[in-house]
């Protein structure tokens, strides 16, 4: 068991999963606070890093592509206060952070977890129902349909069409884009048979975002919908099938060539000689690699 407790949050690793719990610090973003505790299975991880700074450092988890619907829907555009996969570490806990990162790395190595993309979501996404109000409207999702409602700031022609209810079976894509500089952001749903031609301000299937505090909450709606769409790696024909709840299954391991396995054996030997791996751990890990050769 490895654990690091900071004002920014608590990360705990039990060998099978990393449990991420946001702290109570005022600098923690509204998305992290609302998302709450997050459990990331070891098989969803591609790596972990720790970066030291003069006053504070940062632990970062790197997930395998396609493992998390939140990361897919936001396209890696979550700002630092809202990113659940970053933890600010105080300088007097650098040693603990390095130990935590080493424990996760060793587990990834021993379990032979591939950093390659996965074919199914390994995280389930935010719980439903979920709703958020920001920009020119409110978006809610109950697991079956998305509902978009407008406020007094909505452009007249868009508001005149009234509230919209979109069955998830008619949605082919979802995107959350934060406001940046002079460019507004959006939460946009691509609907079957309705090509995207209008900017979010006029698009009845999009909420326009202006860079205010609650904008990141729209990413939770995007992630909840994304989790119920066919996985991005699924064949195109799968988009015509009614999606069910995401299955937490482990993606098949990528084929490893002979040279890669030899490199892994050398890495295990170095870890054993340096004392990171015990005799028993080294023997088990070596046997697992040899079985693949």
One Martini backbone bead per residue (centre of mass of N, CA, C, O) as a GRO file, in nm:
protein
  293
    1UNK     BB    1   0.093   0.038   0.026
    2UNK     BB    2   0.036   0.361  -0.117
    3UNK     BB    3   0.060   0.704   0.023
    4UNK     BB    4  -0.064   1.047  -0.038
    5UNK     BB    5  -0.096   1.350   0.159
    6UNK     BB    6  -0.273   1.647   0.061
    7UNK     BB    7  -0.433   1.937   0.004
    8UNK     BB    8  -0.506   1.844  -0.297
    9UNK     BB    9  -0.488   1.534  -0.194
   10UNK     BB   10  -0.544   1.171  -0.227
   11UNK     BB   11  -0.321   0.895  -0.285
   12UNK     BB   12  -0.392   0.542  -0.351
   13UNK     BB   13  -0.213   0.219  -0.352
   14UNK     BB   14  -0.293  -0.154  -0.376
   15UNK     BB   15  -0.198  -0.287  -0.678
   16UNK     BB   16  -0.484  -0.241  -0.858
   17UNK     BB   17  -0.534   0.069  -0.766
   18UNK     BB   18  -0.610   0.416  -0.796
   19UNK     BB   19  -0.697   0.652  -0.543
   20UNK     BB   20  -0.876   0.960  -0.600
   21UNK     BB   21  -0.877   1.241  -0.368
   22UNK     BB   22  -0.993   1.531  -0.309
   23UNK     BB   23  -0.947   1.811  -0.154
   24UNK     BB   24  -0.991   2.144   0.030
   25UNK     BB   25  -0.866   2.331  -0.146
   26UNK     BB   26  -0.929   2.634  -0.309
   27UNK     BB   27  -0.770   2.543  -0.590
   28UNK     BB   28  -0.979   2.344  -0.652
   29UNK     BB   29  -1.166   2.242  -0.889
   30UNK     BB   30  -1.498   2.193  -0.966
   31UNK     BB   31  -1.466   1.921  -1.108
   32UNK     BB   32  -1.315   1.761  -0.888
   33UNK     BB   33  -1.524   1.803  -0.664
   34UNK     BB   34  -1.766   1.673  -0.819
   35UNK     BB   35  -1.639   1.398  -0.896
   36UNK     BB   36  -1.448   1.299  -0.687
   37UNK     BB   37  -1.388   0.992  -0.642
   38UNK     BB   38  -1.125   0.794  -0.808
   39UNK     BB   39  -1.093   0.479  -0.985
   40UNK     BB   40  -0.785   0.335  -1.112
   41UNK     BB   41  -0.692   0.093  -1.291
   42UNK     BB   42  -0.399  -0.043  -1.374
   43UNK     BB   43  -0.484  -0.113  -1.681
   44UNK     BB   44  -0.522   0.215  -1.747
   45UNK     BB   45  -0.217   0.253  -1.735
   46UNK     BB   46   0.091   0.403  -1.876
   47UNK     BB   47   0.182   0.601  -1.629
   48UNK     BB   48   0.426   0.780  -1.415
   49UNK     BB   49   0.500   1.105  -1.260
   50UNK     BB   50   0.766   1.322  -1.116
   51UNK     BB   51   0.781   1.679  -1.047
   52UNK     BB   52   1.008   1.912  -0.956
   53UNK     BB   53   1.015   2.204  -0.754
   54UNK     BB   54   1.081   2.468  -0.557
   55UNK     BB   55   0.786   2.453  -0.396
   56UNK     BB   56   0.663   2.231  -0.597
   57UNK     BB   57   0.506   1.943  -0.713
   58UNK     BB   58   0.417   1.664  -0.956
   59UNK     BB   59   0.174   1.432  -1.003
   60UNK     BB   60   0.130   1.191  -1.279
   61UNK     BB   61  -0.113   1.044  -1.475
   62UNK     BB   62  -0.108   0.802  -1.743
   63UNK     BB   63  -0.331   0.713  -1.981
   64UNK     BB   64  -0.475   0.516  -2.185
   65UNK     BB   65  -0.596   0.519  -2.476
   66UNK     BB   66  -0.949   0.491  -2.422
   67UNK     BB   67  -1.006   0.453  -2.100
   68UNK     BB   68  -1.136   0.757  -2.076
   69UNK     BB   69  -1.415   0.950  -2.135
   70UNK     BB   70  -1.315   1.223  -2.030
   71UNK     BB   71  -1.056   1.249  -2.204
   72UNK     BB   72  -1.197   1.217  -2.476
   73UNK     BB   73  -1.409   1.453  -2.459
   74UNK     BB   74  -1.165   1.677  -2.387
   75UNK     BB   75  -0.883   1.627  -2.530
   76UNK     BB   76  -0.680   1.729  -2.296
   77UNK     BB   77  -0.821   2.032  -2.189
   78UNK     BB   78  -0.766   2.028  -1.895
   79UNK     BB   79  -0.704   2.211  -1.645
   80UNK     BB   80  -0.518   2.182  -1.367
   81UNK     BB   81  -0.753   2.216  -1.141
   82UNK     BB   82  -0.935   1.976  -1.309
   83UNK     BB   83  -0.724   1.753  -1.306
   84UNK     BB   84  -0.734   1.429  -1.166
   85UNK     BB   85  -0.416   1.344  -1.273
   86UNK     BB   86  -0.323   1.563  -1.057
   87UNK     BB   87  -0.066   1.642  -0.797
   88UNK     BB   88   0.015   1.844  -0.544
   89UNK     BB   89   0.349   1.874  -0.401
   90UNK     BB   90   0.519   1.913  -0.130
   91UNK     BB   91   0.853   1.941  -0.057
   92UNK     BB   92   0.834   1.744   0.210
   93UNK     BB   93   0.708   1.499  -0.011
   94UNK     BB   94   0.902   1.388  -0.231
   95UNK     BB   95   0.971   1.103  -0.128
   96UNK     BB   96   0.679   0.994  -0.136
   97UNK     BB   97   0.628   1.045  -0.438
   98UNK     BB   98   0.854   0.860  -0.544
   99UNK     BB   99   0.751   0.604  -0.413
  100UNK     BB  100   0.476   0.598  -0.549
  101UNK     BB  101   0.578   0.588  -0.842
  102UNK     BB  102   0.742   0.326  -0.810
  103UNK     BB  103   0.505   0.138  -0.733
  104UNK     BB  104   0.350   0.171  -0.998
  105UNK     BB  105   0.572   0.089  -1.196
  106UNK     BB  106   0.623  -0.196  -1.082
  107UNK     BB  107   0.334  -0.300  -1.133
  108UNK     BB  108   0.335  -0.263  -1.438
  109UNK     BB  109   0.572  -0.454  -1.485
  110UNK     BB  110   0.472  -0.714  -1.341
  111UNK     BB  111   0.188  -0.712  -1.514
  112UNK     BB  112   0.235  -0.625  -1.814
  113UNK     BB  113   0.142  -0.338  -1.891
  114UNK     BB  114   0.024  -0.180  -2.155
  115UNK     BB  115   0.047   0.147  -2.322
  116UNK     BB  116  -0.160   0.093  -2.510
  117UNK     BB  117  -0.436   0.110  -2.653
  118UNK     BB  118  -0.780   0.066  -2.610
  119UNK     BB  119  -1.111  -0.099  -2.681
  120UNK     BB  120  -1.211  -0.008  -2.389
  121UNK     BB  121  -1.352   0.110  -2.125
  122UNK     BB  122  -1.206   0.136  -1.778
  123UNK     BB  123  -1.406   0.366  -1.726
  124UNK     BB  124  -1.740   0.482  -1.647
  125UNK     BB  125  -1.783   0.752  -1.554
  126UNK     BB  126  -2.014   0.951  -1.470
  127UNK     BB  127  -2.281   0.974  -1.296
  128UNK     BB  128  -2.628   0.915  -1.317
  129UNK     BB  129  -2.746   1.194  -1.309
  130UNK     BB  130  -2.646   1.490  -1.507
  131UNK     BB  131  -2.569   1.847  -1.452
  132UNK     BB  132  -2.534   2.177  -1.626
  133UNK     BB  133  -2.460   2.535  -1.586
  134UNK     BB  134  -2.371   2.735  -1.874
  135UNK     BB  135  -2.371   2.999  -2.042
  136UNK     BB  136  -2.658   2.941  -2.267
  137UNK     BB  137  -2.708   2.676  -2.069
  138UNK     BB  138  -2.853   2.346  -2.010
  139UNK     BB  139  -2.719   2.020  -1.925
  140UNK     BB  140  -2.862   1.686  -1.945
  141UNK     BB  141  -2.829   1.337  -1.810
  142UNK     BB  142  -2.999   0.998  -1.772
  143UNK     BB  143  -2.881   0.767  -1.993
  144UNK     BB  144  -3.087   0.828  -2.256
  145UNK     BB  145  -3.092   1.158  -2.251
  146UNK     BB  146  -3.056   1.478  -2.381
  147UNK     BB  147  -3.089   1.808  -2.228
  148UNK     BB  148  -3.167   2.133  -2.368
  149UNK     BB  149  -3.148   2.455  -2.211
  150UNK     BB  150  -3.237   2.795  -2.204
  151UNK     BB  151  -3.147   3.134  -2.169
  152UNK     BB  152  -3.132   3.483  -2.175
  153UNK     BB  153  -2.841   3.456  -2.345
  154UNK     BB  154  -2.961   3.341  -2.586
  155UNK     BB  155  -2.999   3.323  -2.895
  156UNK     BB  156  -3.294   3.377  -3.047
  157UNK     BB  157  -3.312   3.147  -3.262
  158UNK     BB  158  -3.235   2.923  -3.064
  159UNK     BB  159  -3.454   2.972  -2.845
  160UNK     BB  160  -3.712   2.942  -3.030
  161UNK     BB  161  -3.689   2.618  -3.044
  162UNK     BB  162  -3.621   2.528  -2.774
  163UNK     BB  163  -3.606   2.261  -2.613
  164UNK     BB  164  -3.392   1.962  -2.606
  165UNK     BB  165  -3.420   1.610  -2.702
  166UNK     BB  166  -3.158   1.351  -2.705
  167UNK     BB  167  -3.095   1.058  -2.796
  168UNK     BB  168  -2.822   0.858  -2.758
  169UNK     BB  169  -2.872   0.696  -3.031
  170UNK     BB  170  -2.827   0.986  -3.204
  171UNK     BB  171  -2.536   0.998  -3.102
  172UNK     BB  172  -2.192   1.023  -3.241
  173UNK     BB  173  -2.085   1.283  -3.074
  174UNK     BB  174  -1.859   1.450  -2.831
  175UNK     BB  175  -1.773   1.796  -2.717
  176UNK     BB  176  -1.526   1.966  -2.520
  177UNK     BB  177  -1.460   2.328  -2.513
  178UNK     BB  178  -1.270   2.565  -2.404
  179UNK     BB  179  -1.203   2.868  -2.333
  180UNK     BB  180  -0.974   3.084  -2.542
  181UNK     BB  181  -0.938   3.381  -2.500
  182UNK     BB  182  -1.148   3.495  -2.762
  183UNK     BB  183  -1.251   3.200  -2.751
  184UNK     BB  184  -1.509   3.012  -2.734
  185UNK     BB  185  -1.679   2.756  -2.607
  186UNK     BB  186  -1.808   2.401  -2.580
  187UNK     BB  187  -2.100   2.189  -2.606
  188UNK     BB  188  -2.115   1.913  -2.840
  189UNK     BB  189  -2.357   1.746  -3.050
  190UNK     BB  190  -2.363   1.480  -3.268
  191UNK     BB  191  -2.621   1.422  -3.500
  192UNK     BB  192  -2.794   1.221  -3.673
  193UNK     BB  193  -2.848   1.397  -3.977
  194UNK     BB  194  -2.679   1.662  -3.839
  195UNK     BB  195  -2.479   1.866  -3.956
  196UNK     BB  196  -2.206   2.066  -3.882
  197UNK     BB  197  -2.241   2.436  -3.949
  198UNK     BB  198  -2.271   2.586  -3.685
  199UNK     BB  199  -2.207   2.770  -3.445
  200UNK     BB  200  -2.274   2.742  -3.111
  201UNK     BB  201  -2.459   2.997  -3.094
  202UNK     BB  202  -2.663   2.842  -3.331
  203UNK     BB  203  -2.656   2.557  -3.213
  204UNK     BB  204  -2.900   2.329  -3.092
  205UNK     BB  205  -2.646   2.109  -3.006
  206UNK     BB  206  -2.526   2.359  -2.832
  207UNK     BB  207  -2.310   2.498  -2.583
  208UNK     BB  208  -2.204   2.804  -2.493
  209UNK     BB  209  -1.880   2.920  -2.380
  210UNK     BB  210  -1.709   3.194  -2.166
  211UNK     BB  211  -1.508   3.123  -1.910
  212UNK     BB  212  -1.639   3.023  -1.658
  213UNK     BB  213  -1.643   2.845  -1.366
  214UNK     BB  214  -1.869   2.614  -1.479
  215UNK     BB  215  -1.768   2.493  -1.748
  216UNK     BB  216  -1.635   2.211  -1.657
  217UNK     BB  217  -1.910   2.064  -1.594
  218UNK     BB  218  -1.971   1.991  -1.894
  219UNK     BB  219  -1.766   1.753  -1.900
  220UNK     BB  220  -1.945   1.552  -1.743
  221UNK     BB  221  -2.161   1.524  -1.958
  222UNK     BB  222  -1.974   1.434  -2.184
  223UNK     BB  223  -1.866   1.175  -2.040
  224UNK     BB  224  -2.138   1.029  -1.991
  225UNK     BB  225  -2.201   1.001  -2.292
  226UNK     BB  226  -1.939   0.871  -2.398
  227UNK     BB  227  -1.973   0.602  -2.225
  228UNK     BB  228  -2.247   0.533  -2.424
  229UNK     BB  229  -2.069   0.507  -2.657
  230UNK     BB  230  -1.896   0.396  -2.885
  231UNK     BB  231  -1.596   0.314  -2.920
  232UNK     BB  232  -1.351   0.455  -3.113
  233UNK     BB  233  -1.244   0.151  -3.202
  234UNK     BB  234  -1.492   0.083  -3.328
  235UNK     BB  235  -1.670  -0.008  -3.568
  236UNK     BB  236  -1.879   0.165  -3.767
  237UNK     BB  237  -2.128  -0.034  -3.733
  238UNK     BB  238  -2.164   0.015  -3.418
  239UNK     BB  239  -2.335   0.291  -3.441
  240UNK     BB  240  -2.619   0.113  -3.488
  241UNK     BB  241  -2.596   0.034  -3.194
  242UNK     BB  242  -2.716   0.009  -2.893
  243UNK     BB  243  -2.585   0.134  -2.620
  244UNK     BB  244  -2.432   0.037  -2.336
  245UNK     BB  245  -2.281  -0.010  -2.072
  246UNK     BB  246  -1.981  -0.001  -1.963
  247UNK     BB  247  -1.710  -0.226  -1.979
  248UNK     BB  248  -1.481  -0.366  -1.734
  249UNK     BB  249  -1.243  -0.453  -1.947
  250UNK     BB  250  -0.965  -0.601  -2.059
  251UNK     BB  251  -0.741  -0.546  -2.277
  252UNK     BB  252  -0.571  -0.677  -2.506
  253UNK     BB  253  -0.267  -0.766  -2.548
  254UNK     BB  254  -0.002  -0.676  -2.699
  255UNK     BB  255   0.214  -0.754  -2.925
  256UNK     BB  256   0.534  -0.897  -2.872
  257UNK     BB  257   0.847  -0.883  -2.942
  258UNK     BB  258   1.152  -1.016  -2.889
  259UNK     BB  259   1.306  -0.753  -2.819
  260UNK     BB  260   1.113  -0.649  -2.599
  261UNK     BB  261   1.152  -0.891  -2.407
  262UNK     BB  262   1.455  -0.854  -2.366
  263UNK     BB  263   1.436  -0.574  -2.242
  264UNK     BB  264   1.264  -0.660  -1.998
  265UNK     BB  265   1.473  -0.851  -1.876
  266UNK     BB  266   1.687  -0.634  -1.829
  267UNK     BB  267   1.516  -0.457  -1.642
  268UNK     BB  268   1.471  -0.670  -1.424
  269UNK     BB  269   1.769  -0.713  -1.358
  270UNK     BB  270   1.823  -0.422  -1.261
  271UNK     BB  271   1.610  -0.420  -1.033
  272UNK     BB  272   1.736  -0.657  -0.878
  273UNK     BB  273   2.029  -0.542  -0.834
  274UNK     BB  274   1.906  -0.269  -0.688
  275UNK     BB  275   1.652  -0.387  -0.493
  276UNK     BB  276   1.354  -0.350  -0.594
  277UNK     BB  277   1.361  -0.658  -0.636
  278UNK     BB  278   1.297  -0.949  -0.535
  279UNK     BB  279   1.353  -1.270  -0.586
  280UNK     BB  280   1.053  -1.345  -0.623
  281UNK     BB  281   0.968  -1.114  -0.814
  282UNK     BB  282   1.174  -1.176  -1.034
  283UNK     BB  283   1.085  -1.466  -1.100
  284UNK     BB  284   0.791  -1.403  -1.178
  285UNK     BB  285   0.850  -1.194  -1.400
  286UNK     BB  286   1.033  -1.372  -1.578
  287UNK     BB  287   0.824  -1.596  -1.633
  288UNK     BB  288   0.616  -1.412  -1.775
  289UNK     BB  289   0.805  -1.341  -2.013
  290UNK     BB  290   0.887  -1.629  -2.111
  291UNK     BB  291   0.591  -1.715  -2.193
  292UNK     BB  292   0.596  -1.504  -2.449
  293UNK     BB  293   0.844  -1.640  -2.624
   0.00000   0.00000   0.00000
